[in-house]
Every structure is written in C-alpha cells, then in structure tokens.
C-alpha cells in the first residue's frame, strides 16, 4: 500500500513550550517496500509514524494511505482504517500480561475479516512452541516476535514499527529485522521502521532522514543488505 | 472476545479487591431482599389473618351492662357486627394469662395446632407463651386453682402484638400470654368487652356517641389506636423504610468502590488500552471488555445477595411472626417484584455508572494512553503550599503530601469510616436509650407502683397512699391526633414531671405539660398553644404548653385535675383512677390495674434481644468498615508500589515504609469518627421523630461518653485490621518493582 504525505504540519504543547513536531513534511512511499525513517530523538519521526498510523492527528497538510485520505476522518473512521490496514509494533512490545502468547495474537486476529492462520503465523515468528507462555515468561526478543505476530495476523497492508529493536541486543534485534523483511517479502506488506539506529537503513528500500520535524533527506537504496549484515549501532 | 480471558485472570489475581466489592453489593441486595420478603410475608399473613378471622374494627367497655337486645338494635342501625367477649387475668408462674371466651363473629380464634376447647376443663393457649413456659398440647395448666387441659395453640386477631396493657411498649411472652376457653367454662369474675366488626375497619359515624348515650363508656378503642392490632402495621411501615435506606447506602458505597477500582484498573492498563485502540479496537468493544469486571461483580453480588436474602427471609419471617403472634397462614410469601428490583436496579446502576466511567477514560487519544502518564506537572496545589505542609522532616512532609494528593481516596475513607461509625453508634444509642427510657420514664417521673383504673367515675375521697387522676382521650381541633389527657394533683407524689432532672411540677399552674412524643408529633414546644377537643361533645379548649417533660412514652398531656374535669364536664373532685404504691385491696369496681414493675420487667427481658441486634449491627459495621478500609489501603499499596519498592531499595524497613505510605490516613479516620458522632445522634433523632406518630414513643438519642470510647476502640481496631491485611501486600512488593517502572 502506497503512502503519500504532503506538507504535513503538527505542533503540540509540552508544558509551556509549543513544539513544532512536523514541518511541511512530505514523502512518498511505494507499495510493498521497507522504509526506514532515521533521526535523533525529537526529530519528529515518531510523530510522522503516528499520523500515518492514524493514532495522532496533524494540523495541516494531507496524508493518503492507499485509497484512504486521512485528513478529515472522524475517530470512528480512523479506527476502521487502523483496523483494516495498519499493524503496529512498539518498542516496549505492549503485550497484555494476563494473556498467553496465542491469546495475545488472537487479540489482533479478532479484528480482521481475513486473518492469517494462527499456527502458521506463530510458526513463522518462531513462537508456536511457546504459545501457552505468558509475556512475563518470555525474553524481550520473544515478546517482540509475539508483538509482530499480533500485528501480522491481521494481514495488514502497512506495518508501522516504532523502534522495534530499541530494547533489544544486536543478535535479537537482527532476528527481528529478518522477520520484518520476511513479512515484507512473504506478504507484500509495506513496512515503515523508525529508528535512531543508522545501520538499519542499510536493509531498507528507501531511507528518510528527519531533523527538527523536517524531512531533510530521502533516498532510494538500490542494494538493500540482508538484515544480518546491517551495521549495528 | 479473547479479552474476556484477561478479565477473568485479573479478577483471579486481584480476587481480594473484587471479592470485597462483590461482598458489599451482596450485603446490600441480601438486606433488601431478606427484609422485603420478610415484610411481604408478614404483611400477607397479617392481612389474611385480619380478614379471614374478622379482626375487630373497635371494641369498647361499658360502665353498665349492655343487653343483647341493645346490641341487636345497634347492629341493625349501624350495619355492624357486635359480639360480647368475657375475659379475666390469671397469675401463672410469675406471668399473666388473659383468658377469653371463644367468639364466633368477631376476633375468631385461629387454632394452629391441636383443637379448640370444647368442655369446661379445656383451654387453647398462645403458642409463643406455651413455648416460653414449656407447655405442650395435652399438658395441664392451673388457673386460679382450677386445672385446664391444653387442647391446642391459639392465635387471636386482636392480640397480634401481645401486650398486656395497651400502654406497654414491648411484648414479652415470658410475662404475658392469651388463651381461649369455651364460653361455658367462664364462671369467674370476668370483665366484659364488646367487639365490633364493620368490614372496612372504620367506626360507623355516630356509633360511639350512641353508645355513650346509653351507658357510660369506660373505654372505646378503634383498631387504628389499638397497638395490639396496629403495631404490626407500624412495624411493617417502619421496616419498609429500612428495607430501602440501609441497602441503598451500602449499594452506593459498593458502586463507588467499583468505580474506583475500575478507574484504577484503567489507569494501570492505559498502555494496553492505547495498544488495543492503535490495533483498531473500537471504543464500544473496549467498553464491553471493561464492563466484564462490572458484570462479574454485579452478577456475583446480586445473585449471591438474592439467594442469601431469600434464604435469610425465612427465619426472619418466622422471627417476625413469633414476635407478632401471627399464624403461619402462608409459609413463605414473596413478591416477584422484590426479586426484580433486587436484581435489576443494582445491576443496572452498576453497569450504567461503570459504562460512564469507562467511556470517560476512553475519550483519551490512543497516543496519550500509549505514553507514560505525567505523574506531576511540577506544580504544587494550593493545599500543598500550606505552610503546615512545608514544615517538619521528610517523613512528615511525604505523608502529608500523599494525603493531599489523593483527595478522592481520603473522601472514600472518610465516608467508609463515617458509615461504620453511624451504624455502630445507632446500635449503641438504641441499646442505651432503652435503659435511659426506663430510668427516666419509670423511675424518675412515674413514681407509683400501680395505676388503678375504675369502671366508673369516682368522687369519694382517696386514701393518703393514693393520688387520684382523671384520664381521658382527647382529640385536636383540625388534626387527626389522639391525646391521652391526665388531670393530676399538683402536689402529688406519684408523678414527678421533670426535664433534665429539674422538676416541672410547678409549671402546671401555667399551662399543660406534655410528653416528648406528643411534642414531636405536634411539633410544639414551650409557649405554643394546643387546641384540644372533647371527642364526645366537640367542646374545645386552648391550652398553652408550659413545658415538655422527659417522658418518652405516649402522647400524654398533663393538666391540673380541676381544669380537666371542668373541660370534660365532670365534678371538680372526680377521678377515673388512682396511682398508688400497693395493689388495690378491693377489686370490685376496678376495671384495670397497671403494674409498673411488669412494664419495667418487659423492657428488661427484651434487653437480650436488643443486645443481639446491637451485636449484629456492630458486626455489620465492622464488616463494612474492614472491606472498605482494606480495599482502599490495598489500592494505596498498589498505586505506590514503585515508591514502596524504591524505599525498600534505599534501605527503609517494612515498618518504616508502612508508616510512610499506609498510616497516612489515620487523621482522616479520626476526623471521620468524631464527625460521625453528632451525625449519628442527629440522624437517629430525626428517624425517631419521623416514626413517633406511629410508635407513640421516643428514644433518647444522647451519646454517652462510654459509647464514644467503645465506638472509638471498635473503629480503631477495624482500621488496624485493615492496615494489617494491607501490610502483607506491602511486604510482597518486590525490590525490582522500582526498576521495572523506571524502564516503562
């Protein structure tokens, strides 16, 4: 699913300070690609991801995801948009602690009219054997795999990943990246990864750099490397 | 929805918290259902008994004899059924048995077990009296040296509340019972009363006047004024009020607790909610999910309450029936409406209010929920800026800050303690007021031992040992209130009208002295005017209230004897009774003797039951207090677990942490307790004032110092128990908690 953002602005209030989170941000993401948004803390990359994902609103500009223009959508329509098209992956996994692995994935499955197969999905993320474990019984990497399975089972058109490896060590982080690449290739899902880890850009089809709310650079990566080979920083 | 599983697992994990509120709800529903069902059963039995066994509409005692022909004439003229009934009192085993002849048209006896007496040596006795004195059917009972065989157990429609004198407050089957014999076996010196039945309970217009024209009326009592008949209805009405008030309060408390728990749950799961919203869950789906908690609590509470209430209503109905001497004409009556209300209303209220509370939280944007909550904006509230909070060491300042930052929690603790205190003090005040009522009314004011009522108006000089009085029932102009007016001697030694220990006797020359219940019923006090009306000839008289005496029983009004006689048209020296220290020697002209000691014994024999009910109320108060306080202190530990963990990491001992976090609310508990004391007294006084018209008596509602001490100890123990339970939770807070929260 292609994503178009045109001159998007967003400000928010932090205490007594007004922060311009997005300044005339424009981008174009092609369908079925992996895009990495790089930038330091406070550069606006999370805000951009959130407005594309429909969990935050922008002040001006326009965003179109597939055939859906997000500009004027009401709360309920935004919910439907997320439900149908978007999968989210968070840095802290955000699993429900009182549900098992399988049940956490079921939470995502229930939302979809054409969900993927449970066993198949859990096997693909390597968690079928641990389907009856609770999140507290899993490592960080395993929890993130479950979070990916939860997002994936909905069969979303775009997968928005907010620092998916931020809380993980290199080996586990690379395994997660491999999984994201696999999802992209296997299901044709557009994957947007935001990270401050410059090396992750090496595996993406295109890279966007942000600074102080502005998109300062974007380029196509002609030879994306295998996640195993990214430079971990 | 798979999220349901999360609800069940959370409920299981936090079972104490959720079970606590479910128990509160259960108590509310149980109280409502059991009381309502017991009242319905009582009401139904009373109605059936009154209708099927032709409960009298009135009865009267004539000074002279009334012929059967005269009765027939009145029956035809006033469309009323009249029947003579003889009765006599007998002393048996330190108690009195009132034996009646069997009637056929009015107040027909109901034989519950055995059979009705047929021969002259047989008798049927009230079951509750027989039980108290261990009489069985077939046993012999000796009345006035004559032996009777007990053939059955009887209930009389005009002795449902089985008091010996109509002025008696409490029924006591230990001291008084009724029996019936066949008419042929009555050859003793018996009184005769005439019973009247009209079908609608009213006295026909002009009937009383017609009777008083034919003969002197010693007593005329319509069923509304007869406590033996009317008290059961008063109790039903009074209890009906209680069936809703107390349960409603507990229901409100439990719903408030559920809302607080829900708010807390949603605060704790804000990130989960944000995630679910981000995944595409709709608000109504999330509302449905979180309502799962309310449904489980609501269903457990209401279904448990209905079951427990229905079960409890059976012994409660029987207890009522025994107390009121009502036959079990129906075993168990229940109003399906009670079940519907007991189930639907609490559940509906709980679900609606919880939906509202959940929806409010869900108004927050998913992104805001996904971010950690801003604990503080760095600004202090005006309360925190108070100089008092700036002084002292760290522990003191920390505790005070915690207190002012959790205002809602403080309010809940305040309400919980207040509710428990009021309930506890209600019990203690009631318990004490029985003693105070006996002490003031029977010992300080009524100094006589016997009140002898004569069959006709007396004018002869009385002995020195006696004090004559005139007693008459008066009405009020434009008000439906009956007053028992006494004309007394100013210098008599048998009635010492007083208020707060000071004699009011001299005030008689300035006007009328009235009892406390009458003052409450009429809403009058010293200096107000009362417009009296003679029930027989409609003459009126205006009297000024000179004082209100600490006399807590009866709608009594006292005037100088000559003044009342003048108003009634009697000779100046006339009297209808005498107060005296000794029982009357000659019973020839005596219509009735009130034995004061018996009335006192009646009161004292019921203290056991009162003690039991006080204990019940105390247990109830403590139970509610423990649930509310433990729930709240538990939440305090849960909310402050990162700080608790951090304190532990820093090297604070559990005891010190507990002092820092848990005992913070001690001042609130103390303030709530002391504020509740006047509140309990005032609200009980208000309740008594509302009920005085039906009951005819007032209870002193003063709070004695020992009540304050006992209440204080109980509430403090309750609080400590709650703290003790929550300290276990505090001990279980792990040292890693602080780190985990930091990572989040």
HADDOCK unambig.tbl for C-alpha pairs under 7 A between the chains (distance, minus, plus):
assign (segid A and resid 55 and name CA) (segid B and resid 278 and name CA) 6.18 0.50 0.50
assign (segid A and resid 55 and name CA) (segid B and resid 366 and name CA) 6.01 0.50 0.50
assign (segid A and resid 55 and name CA) (segid B and resid 367 and name CA) 5.84 0.50 0.50
assign (segid A and resid 56 and name CA) (segid B and resid 367 and name CA) 6.37 0.50 0.50
assign (segid A and resid 79 and name CA) (segid B and resid 280 and name CA) 5.08 0.50 0.50
assign (segid A and resid 79 and name CA) (segid B and resid 281 and name CA) 6.94 0.50 0.50
assign (segid A and resid 79 and name CA) (segid B and resid 282 and name CA) 6.39 0.50 0.50
assign (segid A and resid 80 and name CA) (segid B and resid 280 and name CA) 6.40 0.50 0.50
assign (segid A and resid 82 and name CA) (segid B and resid 278 and name CA) 6.80 0.50 0.50
assign (segid A and resid 82 and name CA) (segid B and resid 279 and name CA) 6.27 0.50 0.50
assign (segid A and resid 82 and name CA) (segid B and resid 280 and name CA) 4.95 0.50 0.50
assign (segid A and resid 83 and name CA) (segid B and resid 279 and name CA) 6.08 0.50 0.50
assign (segid A and resid 83 and name CA) (segid B and resid 280 and name CA) 3.93 0.50 0.50
assign (segid A and resid 83 and name CA) (segid B and resid 281 and name CA) 6.95 0.50 0.50
assign (segid A and resid 87 and name CA) (segid B and resid 279 and name CA) 6.48 0.50 0.50
assign (segid A and resid 88 and name CA) (segid B and resid 279 and name CA) 6.56 0.50 0.50
assign (segid A and resid 94 and name CA) (segid B and resid 271 and name CA) 7.00 0.50 0.50
assign (segid A and resid 94 and name CA) (segid B and resid 272 and name CA) 6.44 0.50 0.50
assign (segid A and resid 94 and name CA) (segid B and resid 275 and name CA) 6.62 0.50 0.50
assign (segid A and resid 96 and name CA) (segid B and resid 272 and name CA) 6.37 0.50 0.50
assign (segid A and resid 98 and name CA) (segid B and resid 6 and name CA) 5.29 0.50 0.50
assign (segid A and resid 98 and name CA) (segid B and resid 9 and name CA) 6.27 0.50 0.50
assign (segid A and resid 98 and name CA) (segid B and resid 10 and name CA) 6.93 0.50 0.50
assign (segid A and resid 99 and name CA) (segid B and resid 6 and name CA) 5.93 0.50 0.50
assign (segid A and resid 103 and name CA) (segid B and resid 2 and name CA) 6.59 0.50 0.50
assign (segid A and resid 106 and name CA) (segid B and resid 2 and name CA) 6.71 0.50 0.50
assign (segid A and resid 107 and name CA) (segid B and resid 2 and name CA) 6.27 0.50 0.50
